[in-house]
Amino acid sequence: MKKINPVIKIRKIAAEQSIRLVEKTIEKTAEASNFLTNISDAFLFITRVIKETFSRNFEFKEFLRQCFKSDIKHYPSFQ
């Protein structure tokens, strides 16, 4: 009968567990990074919209004209 050395067996189990832990950590880090990137992109978009809306160069009349044109253009499709 073969004698199993418990130290070797424990090393193997520890190595497998640490590899799984590293893989899970890398996955979670990537997910968190993607989430934070999406949050920052949304924040930057919102700040830019607010900044452009209240700037001196915003043409409110042109905005309303474009809205009116798009509504008239798409209105027949809703009837």
C-alpha positions, 0 to 999 in steps of 0.5 A, spaced: 500 500 500 502 506 498 503 511 503 500 518 502 504 524 505 499 529 508 504 535 507 504 534 499 496 533 499 495 539 503 500 543 498 496 540 492 489 542 495 492 549 497 495 550 490 488 549 487 484 553 492 489 559 491 488 558 483 481 558 484 481 564 488 486 568 484 481 567 478 475 569 482 478 575 484 480 577 477 473 576 475 470 580 480 476 586 479 474 586 471 466 587 473 468 592 478 472 596 473 467 595 468 461 598 473 466 604 475 467 605 468 460 606 466 458 610 472 464 615 470 462 615 463 454 617 465 457 622 470 461 625 464 455 625 459 450 628 464 455 634 466 457 635 459 449 636 457 448 640 463 454 645 461 452 645 454 445 646 456 446 652 460 452 655 456 451 662 452 452 658 446 446 654 447 440 656 441 434 655 445 430 657 438 433 652 434 432 646 439 425 648 439 425 648 431 428 641 431 423 638 436 417 641 432 420 638 425 422 632 428 415 631 431 411 633 425 415 628 421 414 622 425 407 624 427 403 621 422 406 614 424 403 614 430 396 615 427 
